[in-house]
């Protein structure tokens, strides 16, 4: 039996038309110059992937030489993109080749060609201004790119990165079909007023905290802010034992009202301790909780099931 013979089954041609008629999935194409604020582009790329998922953000991270053949992966990204985010820093417009000629004026400039492709295909293009850059005036741009000066510019200021990023994300969600897959963690109002440990105080505390180490981690939704944490990996004989440790720790943690950030990976429990009330710094509360968890671990691991 062929597809055409079945009344309730689509024919091959109908199937193709159905696929073509499906709306394109939201995909943000990040266009940037490697000689102009690449760190900001990488930071935006990482955070958008975290907020929307990796399949909804494209950024070419390979090296493309001037005059090289247009890579297939780049062409696919441009074709599939529903939105272009054009990262513009202070050196974006004046970036020059070895002869001092502006790259934006040259026909083989990748950034120019990416923007021309998006504009000619009526894709939404957002100039994203970083490091204090301003949107170039139309007269400063090649004729093919002058429409860029009329597009809605979005600043990403270092001192207000998290605020500006959230505004950009809200625009992508509200107007361009993107869906966040990372929900914000609801935190309580700050209740603790305690001084963070000084570097010397932390060094002394670590002498009696076996296996704990101080680290810095990025705070989701608050890039580039970082939090200071104490981290330790507790290892167990089985997944059941690992979960048993977490369950046994609930009551004493609730009693002292200082809660860890932790996760279970098979037979390992990773614990991160920081005092959120004082700006995610390490305090004596974290040291006390670390010692309590160590005592509990020592008690439980002597049981046959551990």
N, C-alpha and C positions, 0 to 999 in steps of 0.2 A: 504494500500500500504506500502510495506517495503522499506527501503532505497535502497535495491538492485533492486527494481522494477523501480526506477526512473532513467532515463538515465543520467540526468544532476546532480544528487545528489550522493555524495560519499557514498559508502557502509561503514558499521561500521568499518570494518577492514582497509579500505582505510583512513577513518577518523583518526583512531589510528596511522597509519603510517605517516599520514600528520603531526599530532601533534608531533610525535617523531622526524620528520625531521626538525622541526622548530629550528632555532638557539637559544641557551640559551641566556636569557637576561643578560647583563653585571651585575655582582654581585661581589663586593669586600668583602672578608671575612677578618676581622681584628683579628689577633691572638696576644695575649699579656699576660703578667704575671701581676697579681694584686699586686704582691710584687715588681714590677719593672716598674716605670713610668706610673701608671694607668691614671694620669691626661693627659699625652700626648696622650694616646690612646683615652680617652674620647674627647679631643679636636679635634683630627683627625676625629673621628666618627661623631661628630656634624657637622663639616665643610663639610665633604664629603656628608653627608645626605642633607645639604643645597645646595650643588653644583650639585649633581646628583639625588636627591630624595631619600626618605627613603627606597624604595623598591630595591635600587641598592647597599645598604651597609648593612652588617651583622656584629654585634659584640655581643657576649654573655655577658650580664651584670649581670647574676645571679651568685650565689656562687656555685661552683662545688667542692666537696670534693674529695681528692685523693681516688681512689678505687671505687668511685660511678659509677653507671651505666651510660653509654654514653647517654646523653639526646637526645631525638628525634629531638629537635629543632636544636641542634648542628650538628647532622648528616645531617639533611636537608640542613642546611647552607653550610656545607662542600660539599655536593653533588652538590648543585646548584651554588656554587661559580665558577666564571670564572677566578678570580685572588685572590691570598692571599697576604695580607700585614702583614708581621711579624714584630711587634714592638719590637725592641731590645734596651734596656737601659743598663746602667753600671752594673746592678745586674742580668741581664737576664741569663747569662751562669752559674754564681756561685750560683744562688738561690738553697737553700738546704732544706731538710726536717728536722724533729725534731732530727734526728740522725747525721746530718751534711753531709748527702750524697747528691750529686748533683741531683736535680730533673730531669734534662735533660737526665740523664742516666737511669732513671727508666721507666719500660714498662707502668706504669699506669699514667705517666705524661701527662696532657692534652695538653700542648703546644707541646711536642714532637709528640704526636699522630696526632695533627692537621697538623703539617708540614709533617710528614711521609705520611699522607693521600694525601696531595696536591702533593708532589713529586712523589709518586707512581702512581698518576692519571695524571701526566704530566700537572699539572696546573701551570701557571706562578706564581712564588713566589718572592716577593720583600722584602728583609730585609730593614726595615725602621729604621734608626739609630737615636735615640733621646738622649738628655742630654749628648752629647759628646761621646757616645758609638762607638766602632769600630766593624767591622764585624769579628766574631770569625774565627780563622784559622781552616782549615779542621781538623788538628790533635787534636784540642781541642773539637771536636764534636763527638758524637757517630757515628758509621759507617753509620747508616741509614740516618744521617742528613748531611753528609759531602758535599753533592752536594750543600747545602745551601751557602757554601763559594764561589761558582762559580756564584751565581746569582747577578744580578745588584742591588747594594745597593743604597738606596735613603736616604740622610740625611734630618732630620728636625731639624735645629738649632734654638734655642730659639731666637737668635738675628736676624735671617733671616727666620723666620717661614713662613711668607707670600710668600717670594720668592721661598723657597724650596717646599712649598705646591703647588704652581702654576706649578712648574716643574713636580711634581708627577702627578698632574691632567692632564697636557698636555700629559704626557706619556700614561696615562690611556685612554685619548680621542683618541690620534693618533694611538695607537697600540692595544687597547683592546676593542674598540667599545663603550666606555662610551660617554654619551652626556650631556653636561652641561645644566642645566635648570635655571641657575642664571647668567645673563649677567652683566658685570661690568657697574657701573654708570659712565657716561662720565662727568668729572668735568672740570670746566674752569681752566685756569692758575691762580695761586694766584695773587690777585690784591690789597688786603688790608694789610697794615702794621699797626697793632694796638696791644697793649699789652693786654694779657688776664687779667681778673679781679682777683685780689688777693682774698684769702679766706675771709678776712674781708670786702673787697669791695662788694663781692657777698652777704655776710650776710646782709649788709646794703640795697642793692638793693632788696633783697627778702622781706624786711619789707613792701615794697609798691607794691609787685607783688603777689596779692592774687591768691592762687591756683597753683602757679608755684613751681616746686621743682627741685633741681639739681640731676642729675643721671649720671651714667656711663653705656655705652652700647658698646658691641663689634662691630667692623667695619667689615662688610662682606668682605671676601677675604683678610683681613689684620689681622687675629688672630695672636697673642694675643693682638694686639693694641686695646685700648679703646678710646672712645670719651667722652668728658664731654658735657652734654646737659642740657638745661632747658626744662622741660616737663609740659604740662598742658592738661587736658581733657575738652573740651567745649561740653556741652550737650544741645540738642535742643528738641523741641516738635515733630519733624518729620524728616525723612530722607531728604525731600525736603529742609527744613530749614537748615540742616547741610551743604548740598551742596551749598545752597545759600550763606552761610557764607564764604565758600571757594572761591566761584566766586567773592564775593564782596571784598575779600582781595587781589585778584590778582593785581589790579591796584596800590594800595598803596605799595604793596610789590615790584612791579617792579620799582616804583618811587625811593625807597630807595636802590634798588639793593642789598637786603640781603634776601635770600630765606630760608624758613623753610623746614624741613623734616616733612611731615605730612601724615596722613592717616584717612580715613573715615570708621567707623564701625557703620552702621545703623544710629542712631541718635546722635552719638558722633564723634567729630573731635579731634584726638590726634595730638598735635603739639610738635615738638622737635626743639629746637634752639641751634645752635652751629656755631662757626666761623671756617669754613673749612680752610681758608687761613693761619691760625696760628696753624694748627695741631689739629683741632677739640677741641678747648678750648672755654670757655664762655667769651665773651667780652661785652663791652658797646653796641655794635651793636645788640646783642641778647636781652639785657635789653630794648633798645629802640623799637625793633620790638615786644617784648612781650607787652609793654604798648600800642602800636598802635593796636594790635589785641584785647586787652582787651577793648579799647575804641570802636572799631568797633562792638564787641560782645554786649556791653552795648547799643549801638545805635540800633542794629538790633533786640535784644530780646524784645524791647518795642513795636515792630510792631506786629499786630495781627497774622501774618503768622508764627512768630517765637515761 
